[in-house]
Amino acid sequence: MDKNSSWYDSVSSHKDQELEKFGYNSNYSPRRPDDCFIFGVLSILEPQIKGLFTLAPESPSTYIERLGLDFNPEIELKQRSQQQKTASEYLDEIREEIKT
């Protein structure tokens, strides 16, 4: 380390390399959870569903698609919040029409 450089300068220059060591990815893109995680959550929420998975042994992604769970939750939540905003705007318009 150079005498003129500070500790912060040294750390910030190697920040990306250090974060990658811990598995941090700066190119984060949202995606749906892993198939096994989804199965785990389903089996906890609905214990009887375990029997369905043993009847027809297929790939986990096939089950996910058939159950309609093949979507990205982060994107879905953003879309829903946008729809709620438009729904509330729609209700505001109706309220304004009723007032006049």
C-alpha positions in Angstrom: 0.0 0.0 0.0 1.3 3.4 -1.0 2.0 5.9 1.8 -0.3 8.5 0.1 -3.2 6.2 -0.4 -5.8 5.7 2.4 -7.2 2.4 3.6 -10.5 3.2 1.9 -8.8 3.7 -1.5 -7.1 0.3 -1.1 -10.3 -1.5 -0.1 -12.5 0.1 -2.7 -10.0 -0.8 -5.5 -10.3 -4.5 -4.5 -13.9 -4.5 -3.5 -15.3 -6.4 -6.4 -12.7 -9.1 -6.2 -13.3 -9.6 -2.5 -17.1 -9.7 -2.9 -16.8 -12.3 -5.6 -14.9 -14.5 -3.2 -18.0 -14.5 -1.0 -20.3 -15.4 -3.8 -21.7 -11.9 -4.4 -22.5 -11.2 -8.0 -22.8 -7.6 -9.1 -24.6 -8.8 -12.3 -27.7 -9.8 -10.2 -30.7 -10.7 -12.2 -33.9 -11.9 -10.5 -35.0 -15.4 -11.1 -37.3 -17.9 -9.6 -36.2 -20.1 -6.7 -34.7 -23.6 -7.3 -37.1 -26.5 -8.0 -36.1 -28.3 -4.7 -36.8 -25.1 -2.7 -40.3 -24.8 -4.2 -41.0 -28.5 -3.5 -39.8 -28.1 0.1 -42.1 -25.1 0.6 -45.0 -26.9 -1.0 -44.6 -30.0 1.1 -44.6 -27.9 4.3 -47.6 -25.9 3.3 -49.5 -28.9 2.0 -48.2 -32.2 3.4 -50.5 -34.3 1.2 -48.7 -33.1 -2.0 -45.8 -35.3 -1.3 -47.8 -38.3 -2.5 -48.4 -36.6 -5.9 -44.7 -36.4 -6.6 -44.2 -40.1 -6.1 -47.1 -41.2 -8.4 -45.4 -40.0 -11.6 -41.7 -39.6 -11.3 -40.8 -36.8 -13.7 -38.3 -34.0 -13.6 -38.8 -31.3 -11.0 -39.1 -28.6 -13.6 -42.0 -30.5 -15.3 -43.9 -30.4 -12.0 -43.2 -26.7 -11.6 -44.5 -26.0 -15.0 -47.7 -28.1 -14.5 -48.4 -26.4 -11.2 -48.1 -23.0 -12.8 -45.2 -22.0 -10.6 -42.7 -21.3 -13.4 -42.5 -17.6 -12.9 -40.1 -15.1 -11.3 -41.6 -13.9 -8.0 -39.7 -10.6 -8.0 -41.0 -9.6 -11.5 -44.5 -10.9 -10.6 -44.6 -8.7 -7.5 -43.5 -5.7 -9.4 -46.2 -6.3 -12.0 -48.8 -6.7 -9.3 -47.8 -3.5 -7.6 -48.1 -1.7 -11.0 -51.5 -3.2 -11.5 -52.6 -2.1 -8.0 -51.5 1.4 -8.8 -53.5 1.4 -12.0 -56.5 -0.1 -10.1 -56.3 2.6 -7.4 -56.1 5.2 -10.1 -59.1 3.7 -11.8 -61.0 3.8 -8.5 -60.0 7.4 -8.0 -61.4 8.3 -11.5 -64.7 6.6 -10.6 -64.9 8.5 -7.3 -64.3 11.8 -9.2 -67.1 10.9 -11.7 -69.5 10.2 -8.8 -68.7 13.5 -7.2 -69.6 15.5 -10.4 
